[in-house]
Amino acid sequence: MALPPLISPEALEAAPGALLIDLRLPADGGRPAYEEAHVPGAIFSDYAGDGWRTRVGNAPGMLPSAEHLASLFARLGIAPGQPVVLIPVGSSANDLAASARAYWTLKLAGHDAVSILDGGTKGWIASGRPSESGWVEPEPAAPYPICFQAGWRSDGTASRAALDTRAAAFIDGRSASYFAGTEKAGEAKRAGHIPGAIHADYARLYDPARFGLCSRDEMATLLAAVPAGPIVSYCNTGHTAALNWFVLREIFGHEAVTLYDGSMTEWTQDESNPVATL
């Protein structure tokens, strides 16, 4: 049975056999916090240390090579067709965005059977379900046959072409200060946003009371300005934009949404790429 993109604890309990991956940022305690308490049976993956993203020049959030992903997936025990459930901590929008970015990476690489646990570890524990301590050793698989799929990623060239031809609308997932140009990422050469972009702060999609996404109705209201046609979701490094991407494409079924992994840190390296401010 295929699992939904966002899976509830109840649904996960009713569908045993998935590979559970506790995905953590250093800000959420990393491996020590995982070993203190995690969903029973979940293995650990360090979002930063395991290289779910890679630096290319001054752009720190780029898609890793097929060779790296094949090795990473194999070490974690991901095999073709194996249902994978990514488990955020449930601590913040930033934490949830890490799972959304890893979800996008798996889909792009050709692994379709992937879900995110709604509420993450915190939601699981808050519901009265048991947690587990200690280390769960992954069972390695053969190197994964990575096959990058079309229609998931917008690189720098495609993003510039989409802007020039107006073939897609751009959704900026950053906070208002970054969008306006009063603040910028350290690796970006210029402050501001891609001209014509719609501002949709990804953090608004997170509900701390639920340890995860807002209700469907709330998300629909927050993203009401997003048009029906092709969309490029971006931010500074392709991290926070992954949450907008996940909600639009995987929750609301907007299939013409791509993620620009380079985002503003890559976009601004090319001085010919236009940047707007408020």
C-alpha positions in Angstrom: 0.0 0.0 0.0 1.4 3.4 -1.0 1.9 5.8 1.9 0.7 9.4 1.6 3.3 12.2 1.4 2.4 13.4 4.9 1.6 10.4 7.1 -0.1 10.5 10.5 1.2 8.4 13.5 -2.0 6.3 13.3 -1.4 5.5 9.6 2.2 4.7 10.2 1.3 2.3 12.9 -1.1 0.6 10.6 1.5 0.2 7.8 4.6 -1.5 9.3 7.6 -2.2 7.2 8.7 1.3 6.3 12.3 2.4 6.8 12.1 5.2 9.5 14.8 7.9 9.2 15.1 10.4 12.1 16.5 13.4 10.2 18.1 16.0 12.5 19.8 19.4 12.3 22.7 20.2 14.6 20.4 22.9 16.2 18.1 20.1 17.4 20.8 18.2 19.2 22.0 15.9 16.4 23.0 12.3 17.3 23.0 12.8 21.1 19.3 14.0 21.0 18.4 11.1 18.7 19.9 8.6 21.1 18.0 10.2 24.0 14.6 9.7 22.4 13.3 8.7 18.9 10.4 6.9 17.3 11.0 3.2 17.9 13.0 1.6 15.1 14.1 4.8 13.5 17.7 5.1 12.3 19.5 8.4 12.4 20.7 10.7 9.6 22.5 14.0 10.2 21.0 16.4 7.6 24.2 18.5 7.5 26.9 15.8 8.2 25.5 13.3 5.8 25.5 15.7 2.9 21.9 15.9 1.9 23.1 19.2 0.3 26.5 20.2 -1.0 28.4 23.4 -1.6 29.3 24.4 -5.1 31.3 27.6 -5.2 29.5 30.1 -3.0 26.2 28.3 -3.1 25.9 25.9 0.0 22.6 24.2 -0.8 23.1 22.5 -4.1 22.0 19.0 -5.1 24.7 16.4 -4.4 26.1 14.2 -7.1 24.5 11.0 -8.1 27.5 9.1 -6.7 27.2 10.7 -3.3 23.5 10.1 -3.1 23.9 6.4 -4.2 26.3 5.9 -1.3 24.2 7.8 1.2 21.1 5.9 0.4 22.9 2.6 0.5 24.4 3.4 3.9 21.0 4.2 5.3 19.5 1.0 3.9 17.3 2.6 1.2 16.6 0.2 -1.6 14.4 0.8 -4.7 10.7 0.4 -3.7 11.5 0.5 0.0 8.9 2.8 1.8 10.8 5.5 3.6 9.3 7.8 6.3 11.4 10.8 7.2 10.9 12.0 10.8 11.5 15.6 11.6 12.0 16.6 15.3 8.8 18.7 15.2 10.6 21.7 16.7 10.4 24.4 14.1 9.7 25.3 10.5 13.4 25.0 9.8 13.5 21.5 11.1 10.4 20.5 9.0 12.0 22.1 5.9 15.0 19.7 6.3 12.7 16.7 5.9 11.0 18.5 3.0 14.3 19.0 1.3 15.4 15.4 1.9 12.0 14.3 0.6 12.5 16.3 -2.6 16.0 14.8 -3.0 14.7 11.3 -2.8 11.9 12.0 -5.3 14.3 13.7 -7.7 16.7 10.8 -7.4 13.9 8.4 -8.5 12.8 7.1 -5.1 9.0 7.5 -5.1 8.0 5.7 -1.9 8.7 8.5 0.6 6.6 10.2 3.3 7.1 12.7 6.2 5.7 11.9 9.6 3.2 14.5 10.6 4.2 16.1 13.9 7.6 14.4 13.9 9.2 12.9 17.1 7.7 15.6 19.3 4.2 15.0 18.0 4.6 11.2 18.4 5.7 11.5 22.0 3.0 14.2 22.8 0.3 11.7 21.6 1.3 9.3 24.3 3.2 6.9 22.0 6.4 5.4 23.3 9.9 6.6 22.4 13.1 4.6 22.2 16.6 5.5 23.4 20.0 4.3 22.2 21.3 3.7 18.7 19.7 1.7 15.9 22.2 0.5 13.4 21.2 0.9 9.8 21.2 -2.2 7.6 23.1 -1.2 4.5 21.7 -1.8 1.0 23.4 -2.0 -2.4 24.4 1.3 -4.0 21.2 3.0 -5.1 20.6 3.3 -8.8 20.1 7.0 -8.9 18.1 8.3 -11.9 17.4 12.0 -11.7 13.8 12.7 -12.7 12.7 15.6 -14.9 10.2 18.1 -13.6 11.4 18.4 -9.9 14.4 20.7 -10.1 14.9 24.1 -11.6 18.7 24.9 -11.9 20.1 28.4 -12.5 19.8 28.2 -16.2 16.2 27.0 -16.2 15.3 29.6 -13.5 16.7 32.4 -15.6 14.9 31.2 -18.7 11.7 30.9 -16.8 12.0 34.5 -15.7 13.0 35.8 -19.1 10.1 34.1 -20.9 7.6 34.4 -18.0 7.2 30.7 -18.2 6.8 30.3 -14.4 5.9 32.4 -11.4 8.5 32.6 -8.6 7.7 32.0 -4.9 10.1 33.4 -2.4 10.0 31.5 0.9 12.2 33.8 3.0 11.3 36.2 5.7 10.2 39.8 4.9 13.7 41.3 5.5 15.4 39.0 3.0 12.7 39.6 0.4 12.8 43.4 0.8 16.6 43.4 0.6 17.4 44.8 4.1 19.1 41.5 5.0 20.9 38.9 2.9 22.6 35.5 3.3 26.4 35.7 3.8 27.1 33.8 0.6 24.8 36.0 -1.6 26.5 38.8 -3.5 23.4 41.0 -3.5 20.3 41.5 -1.3 16.8 41.4 -2.6 14.5 39.0 -4.5 14.0 37.6 -8.1 11.9 40.3 -9.9 8.2 39.6 -9.8 8.4 36.9 -7.1 5.5 36.4 -4.7 6.5 36.5 -1.1 5.3 33.5 0.9 7.3 33.1 4.2 7.6 29.4 4.7 7.6 29.8 8.5 3.9 30.6 8.5 3.1 27.1 7.4 4.4 25.7 10.7 2.0 25.3 13.7 4.0 24.9 17.0 0.9 23.5 18.7 0.9 20.6 16.2 4.7 20.3 15.9 4.1 20.4 12.2 2.1 21.9 9.4 -0.9 24.1 9.9 -4.4 22.8 8.9 -5.1 22.4 5.2 -7.5 25.3 5.3 -4.9 27.6 6.9 -2.2 26.6 4.4 -4.6 27.2 1.6 -5.2 30.7 2.9 -1.5 31.4 3.4 -0.7 30.3 -0.2 -3.8 31.9 -1.8 -1.7 34.3 -3.9 0.1 31.4 -5.7 -1.1 31.1 -9.3 -2.2 27.9 -10.9 0.6 27.7 -13.5 4.2 26.6 -13.3 6.0 27.7 -10.1 9.6 27.9 -9.1 10.1 27.8 -5.3 13.3 29.4 -4.0 14.8 31.0 -0.8 18.5 31.5 0.0 19.8 28.0 -0.3 17.0 25.8 -1.4 16.3 24.7 2.2 13.3 26.7 3.5 11.8 26.8 -0.1 11.5 23.1 0.1 8.6 23.4 2.6 6.6 25.7 0.3 7.4 23.2 -2.5 6.3 20.2 -0.4 3.0 21.8 0.6 2.2 23.1 -2.9 3.1 20.0 -4.9 2.7 17.1 -2.5 -0.2 18.3 -0.3 -2.2 20.4 -2.8 -1.2 18.4 -5.9 0.3 21.4 -7.8 2.4 19.2 -10.1 4.1 22.1 -12.0 6.1 23.2 -9.0 9.9 22.9 -9.1 12.5 23.7 -6.4 15.5 25.9 -7.3 18.2 24.5 -5.0 20.7 27.2 -5.8 18.3 29.9 -4.9 19.6 33.4 -4.1 23.1 32.3 -3.1 23.6 30.9 -6.6 21.4 33.5 -8.5 23.4 36.5 -7.3 26.8 35.0 -8.3 25.9 35.9 -11.9 25.8 39.7 -12.1 23.6 39.5 -15.2 20.8 38.0 -13.1 18.4 40.8 -12.0 17.6 41.4 -8.4 14.7 43.6 -7.0 14.3 45.3 -3.6 11.4 47.0 -1.9 
